[in-house]
Each structure stands twice: as structure tokens, then as C-alpha cells.
Amino acid sequence: MRLAILAHEKFPERAKTGLGVLRYSDDEVVALLDRDNPGREVNDFVADVQNAPIVSSMGDLDLERIDTLLIGISPIGGAFDETWREDVRTALEAGCDLIAGLHYFLNDDEEFAALADEHGCDIWDVRKPHDELTVAEGVARDLDAEIILTVGTDCSVGKMTTTMELARDASEAGYDVAVIPTGQTGIMIEGWGNPVDRVVSDFTAGAVEEMLVEKADDYDYLFVEGQGSIVHPAYSGVTCGILHGSMPDSLVLCHRANQEVIHSYESYSMPPMQTYVDLYEGLAEPVHPTTVRAGALNTAGLEEEVAREAIEDYGEALGPDVPVTDVIREGTDDLLEVLL
């Protein structure tokens, strides 16, 4: 599939969906749409992902080279920005399919639905769960596969990236592993999954359990993509649902270097790292005991020496028996040694 990724005014810092697809998808990214940086390239901003030219709009592209327009941004609340409408309209009129991870379903937009029907296009609203979800049965702890869950100190600290890096490197090392995608970016990359932040609250744990049961017989290790944070004033519910639904054997605590407050909720300070460890382990224990066995620190934007110091500090905060690394800078060997 040949993609154009829409990331207007948000690339790279606030376009984590687009960045995740650039880093992990097997699809070819033909161009990235960002009206702030036309004429530049993706690798001018992020060096270790698939490169592509940056253009202002779909109208600047040879549309015969594009199969699909992917919305690479998911704002707080998952709303559709009306300034994107012209690009979406142009894509549909050229016969391109759409992929979007918004809470605003493009299939429910009358104009987009009519254009898709007229031009034979498919619209995949990734955050739309299937209709047969139900409550958890509490069986994840009985599965033969080892279950590893990434948890975080906040949103957007690197849980999806850590999940993908661990799973990819474990697979390359010869282990039978699968990713359990719980958010829009992971689902886009893997091509399947349940969007747990759109699921009815009673069914959140069941949505995760369903995916684990589906994969457990075929894989030895299941890496579950975490969401939110257990202390987040808005998203803690989905975090708890994933924790109890997956019943993980191991946790990897993800954090962003030098972050001290909750992003977009700056009046809420982050507690000490040990508080996170105690909360995650304590909340899990009555359902299925687990431990924080590794830490992943996001040091994006830091100089090498500063990043190394931050990693050392994070390691000290989590304790001597918990290996810590930045999975992008330093790889995953230290973490996989204790997780596998």
C-alpha cells in the first residue's frame, strides 16, 4: 500500500500516529502532508524512520501514486479538524482509500461517505470496535503464553514504541512473539486489534482478553500495547481495564525524561517513580500478581550525554534489579534479557 500521511502543523512531536507508521509499517509512505514544512523531508526531523517528501496538501501530489490517505494525528478527544476537509475530499475524488484513528468516524460524515461510494473508496475508522465485544471472563492468567504489558507515567511517553521495539527485536532473536494492539497506531501498523479507548467501559478488559485468547496458542510471548497512565485524570480507566484484562506476567514502565507534570494537565504533578510501581503492582495483585521488571525512558530531543545521565537517574529511581534503557537510542537487549 502506498500512503500519504496527514500531519498538518503537528509533525513530529504531536503526530505520534504518523510517526509510528513511518517507523514500523511495511507500507510505502509516498509523502507527508504538513503545511508548516513544505519542501522539506521527514528525515530532516526524524532520522531513523522511513523518509518521504513533505508537501502542503494532497493537491501537490501525483495522486496516481497514492493508494490511501492516512490521518496521522489524533488530537485530544479525537476530533476532526475542518482544515483537513479539502485534503480528504481531494483524496476521495482521486479514488484513494482513507484510514483514520479519530473518535470522529469519517464513515459517518455525509460528504465523505457519498464521495467514497461515488469513487469506490474504502474508509477504515480504526477506532470503531466490532459489535460482539463483551465482559472479560478472567482467563488471561490461564493462557500458556507469557504476557508482557507496557505501562506509563503519562500518555505519549513511548508505550507503543517500546512495545513494537521489544516485539520486533524478540522476533528477530528467534522467539515466537505477537503484538496485541490496543490503540489506533498499533492497529494501523499490525492491521488488526481492538481500540480499547472507544470500547464500552464494561467491555474494556474483555476486549483485551479476546485478543490474547486469539493469539495465545500460536505464540510464546504476547506484547500488549498499553494506554494512558494509572494516575491520569482523564485516561486512568482505560489503563486499569488493560491491566486487569491482560493479567500480565511482566510490566515495562515507560517514562519521558525530565517530565514532571501530566501533559495538557499541567496542574497535576507526577508522583515519584516508586509510587507508579506500587500503584501498578498493587492494583494488579488481587487479579493476577505482576511486577515492574524493566523501564523504558524516552530521551528524544536530548543530547547524548544528557540522555545517558537521564537513563542512569531513571535506573536509580526504579532500583538496581530493574534494567532501564531508551529502546531507540540503545536497543532492547538489556530489557529482553529479563523479560524473555
C-alpha positions in Angstrom: 0.0 0.0 0.0 1.3 3.5 -0.9 0.4 6.1 1.8 0.2 9.8 2.2 0.2 10.8 5.9 -1.7 13.9 7.0 0.2 15.6 9.9 -0.6 19.3 9.4 1.2 21.5 12.0 1.9 18.6 14.3 4.9 16.8 12.9 6.8 15.2 14.5 6.1 16.0 18.2 2.3 15.7 18.2 1.8 13.3 15.3 2.7 10.1 17.0 0.3 8.1 14.9 2.0 9.2 11.7 5.5 8.8 13.2 4.6 5.3 14.4 3.5 4.3 10.9 6.7 5.8 9.4 8.8 3.8 11.9 7.1 0.4 11.9 4.7 0.0 8.9 5.7 -2.2 6.0 3.7 0.2 3.7 5.4 2.7 1.5 4.9 6.3 2.6 5.0 8.4 -0.6 4.5 11.8 1.1 3.7 13.5 4.4 1.3 16.5 4.5 2.4 19.3 6.7 1.5 22.8 5.6 4.2 24.2 8.0 7.1 22.5 6.3 6.6 22.0 2.6 9.7 21.3 0.6 11.5 19.5 3.4 11.7 15.8 4.1 10.7 13.6 7.0 14.3 12.7 7.8 15.1 16.4 8.3 13.1 16.0 11.6 13.4 12.3 12.4 16.4 10.4 11.1 15.7 6.8 12.0 12.3 6.3 10.1 11.2 5.9 6.5 11.9 9.1 4.6 9.4 10.9 2.4 8.9 14.4 1.0 6.8 16.9 2.9 4.1 18.7 0.9 1.4 21.3 1.7 -1.6 19.4 0.5 -3.0 16.4 -1.5 -3.2 18.8 -4.4 0.6 18.9 -4.6 0.9 15.2 -5.2 0.7 12.9 -8.2 -2.4 11.2 -7.0 -1.9 8.2 -9.2 1.0 7.3 -6.9 -1.2 7.2 -3.8 -3.5 4.4 -2.7 -4.5 5.7 0.7 -4.6 8.8 2.8 -3.9 8.1 6.5 -4.7 10.7 9.2 -1.5 10.7 11.2 -2.8 12.9 14.0 -5.2 12.1 16.9 -5.9 15.3 18.9 -7.2 15.1 22.5 -10.8 14.0 22.2 -10.2 12.5 18.7 -12.0 15.4 16.8 -11.8 16.0 13.1 -10.2 19.3 12.2 -12.2 21.0 9.4 -9.0 22.4 7.9 -8.3 18.8 6.8 -11.5 18.5 4.8 -10.1 19.7 1.5 -7.3 17.1 1.6 -9.7 14.3 2.5 -12.1 15.4 -0.3 -9.2 15.5 -2.8 -8.1 12.0 -1.8 -11.5 10.5 -2.2 -12.2 12.2 -5.5 -8.9 10.6 -6.7 -10.1 7.2 -5.6 -7.9 6.9 -2.5 -9.0 4.9 0.5 -8.9 6.5 4.0 -7.5 5.3 7.3 -8.3 7.4 10.4 -7.9 6.8 14.1 -10.2 9.6 15.3 -13.2 9.4 17.6 -15.0 11.3 14.8 -15.8 8.5 12.3 -15.3 9.5 8.7 -17.8 6.9 7.6 -20.4 8.9 9.4 -19.6 12.1 7.6 -22.2 12.5 4.9 -19.9 14.2 2.4 -17.1 11.7 2.8 -19.4 8.7 2.7 -21.0 9.9 -0.5 -17.6 10.6 -2.1 -16.3 7.1 -1.1 -19.4 5.5 -2.6 -19.1 7.5 -5.8 -15.4 6.8 -6.3 -15.2 3.2 -4.9 -13.2 4.1 -1.9 -12.9 2.3 1.5 -12.9 4.2 4.8 -11.4 2.4 7.7 -12.3 4.1 11.0 -9.7 2.3 13.2 -11.3 3.4 16.4 -14.6 1.8 15.7 -14.8 -1.5 17.7 -16.7 -4.6 16.5 -20.1 -5.3 17.8 -19.5 -8.6 19.6 -17.4 -7.4 22.5 -18.4 -8.5 26.0 -17.1 -8.5 29.5 -13.9 -10.4 30.4 -14.1 -14.0 31.7 -10.9 -13.6 33.7 -9.0 -16.3 31.7 -5.9 -14.4 30.6 -3.9 -15.7 33.6 -4.5 -19.3 32.4 -3.0 -18.8 29.0 0.2 -20.6 28.1 1.8 -17.5 26.5 3.9 -15.1 28.6 2.2 -11.7 28.7 4.2 -8.5 28.8 2.4 -5.2 29.2 3.9 -1.7 28.7 2.5 0.8 31.2 3.3 4.5 31.5 3.7 7.5 33.7 1.6 9.5 31.3 0.2 9.4 27.7 2.6 9.8 24.8 5.7 8.6 26.8 6.6 5.7 24.4 4.4 2.7 25.3 3.6 1.9 21.7 7.2 2.4 20.6 8.5 0.3 23.4 6.0 -2.5 22.6 7.0 -2.5 18.9 10.7 -2.4 19.6 10.6 -5.2 22.1 8.4 -7.4 19.9 10.5 -6.8 16.8 13.8 -7.5 18.4 12.5 -10.6 20.2 11.1 -11.9 16.9 14.5 -11.3 15.2 16.2 -13.2 18.0 14.0 -16.2 17.1 11.2 -16.0 19.7 7.6 -16.6 18.7 6.0 -13.2 19.6 2.9 -11.2 18.7 1.9 -7.6 19.4 -1.5 -7.1 21.0 -2.6 -3.6 19.6 -4.9 -1.6 21.8 -4.7 1.9 20.2 -5.1 3.4 16.8 -1.4 3.5 15.8 -0.7 -0.1 16.8 -3.8 -1.3 15.0 -2.8 0.6 11.8 0.7 -1.0 11.9 -0.5 -4.5 12.7 -3.7 -4.4 10.6 -5.9 -5.7 13.5 -6.8 -5.1 17.1 -9.3 -3.6 19.5 -9.4 0.2 20.1 -9.9 0.0 23.9 -10.3 3.7 24.4 -13.5 3.5 22.3 -14.9 0.4 23.9 -17.8 0.5 26.4 -16.2 0.6 29.9 -17.6 -2.8 30.9 -16.0 -4.4 27.9 -12.5 -2.9 28.1 -10.9 -5.8 29.9 -12.9 -8.2 27.7 -11.6 -6.5 24.5 -8.0 -7.1 25.6 -8.7 -10.6 26.8 -10.3 -11.5 23.5 -7.1 -10.6 21.6 -4.9 -12.6 24.0 -7.0 -15.7 23.7 -6.9 -15.4 19.9 -3.1 -15.4 19.8 -2.0 -17.4 22.8 -2.0 -20.8 21.2 0.2 -19.6 18.3 2.9 -17.5 20.2 5.1 -17.9 23.3 5.2 -14.2 24.1 2.4 -11.6 23.8 3.5 -7.9 24.0 0.4 -5.8 25.0 0.4 -2.1 23.9 -0.5 -0.1 27.0 -2.6 3.1 27.0 -2.7 6.2 29.3 -1.5 6.1 32.9 -2.9 4.9 36.1 -2.7 8.4 37.6 -4.0 10.3 34.5 -7.0 12.5 35.5 -8.8 11.6 32.2 -7.5 8.2 30.9 -6.8 6.1 34.0 -9.9 4.0 33.4 -8.6 2.5 30.1 -5.2 1.9 31.8 -6.9 -0.2 34.5 -9.0 -2.1 32.1 -6.0 -3.1 30.1 -4.1 -4.1 33.2 -6.8 -6.3 34.6 -7.9 -7.7 31.2 -4.4 -8.7 30.2 -3.3 -10.1 33.6 0.4 -9.6 32.6 3.3 -11.6 33.9 5.6 -8.6 33.5 5.3 -4.8 33.3 7.6 -2.4 31.5 7.3 1.1 32.9 7.6 3.9 30.3 8.5 7.5 31.1 9.7 10.6 29.3 12.9 12.1 30.5 12.6 15.3 32.6 8.8 15.3 32.6 7.4 16.3 35.9 3.7 17.1 35.2 0.9 15.4 33.2 0.9 16.7 29.6 -2.0 19.0 28.9 -3.0 18.7 32.7 -0.1 20.7 34.0 -1.7 21.4 37.4 -1.2 17.7 38.1 2.3 16.8 39.2 3.8 13.3 38.5 4.3 11.3 41.7 7.7 9.6 42.4 8.6 6.6 40.3 8.2 4.2 43.2 4.6 5.4 43.6 3.9 4.3 40.0 5.5 0.9 40.7 3.4 0.4 43.8 0.2 1.5 42.1 0.6 -0.7 39.1 1.7 -3.8 41.1 -0.8 -3.2 43.9 -3.7 -2.7 41.5 -2.8 -5.9 39.6 -2.2 -8.1 42.6 -5.7 -9.1 43.5 -6.4 -10.2 39.9 -3.0 -11.5 38.9 0.2 -10.6 40.7 2.9 -9.0 38.5 6.0 -6.8 38.8 7.7 -3.9 37.0 10.6 -5.8 35.6 12.1 -3.2 33.2 11.9 0.5 32.4 11.9 2.4 29.1 12.9 6.0 29.1 12.1 8.3 26.1 15.0 10.7 25.8 14.0 12.2 22.4 15.5 15.7 21.9 18.3 15.3 24.5 22.0 15.3 23.7 23.8 12.0 24.1 25.5 12.8 27.4 22.4 14.3 28.9 20.3 11.3 27.8 22.8 8.9 29.3 22.5 10.7 32.7 18.7 10.7 32.5 18.7 6.9 31.8 21.0 6.4 34.8 18.8 8.5 37.0 15.7 6.6 35.9 17.5 3.3 36.7 18.3 4.6 40.2 14.6 5.5 40.7 13.4 2.1 39.7 16.1 0.2 41.6 19.1 -2.0 40.9 17.2 -5.1 39.8 15.3 -3.2 37.1 17.2 -2.7 33.8 16.5 0.7 32.1 17.2 1.9 28.6 16.0 4.1 25.8 14.9 1.5 23.3 15.5 3.8 20.3 19.0 5.0 21.3 20.3 1.9 23.0 18.2 -1.1 21.8 16.3 -3.6 23.8 18.9 -6.3 24.7 19.0 -5.4 28.5 15.2 -5.4 28.7 14.7 -8.6 26.8 17.3 -10.4 28.9 14.9 -10.2 31.9 11.6 -10.3 30.0 12.1 -13.5 27.9 
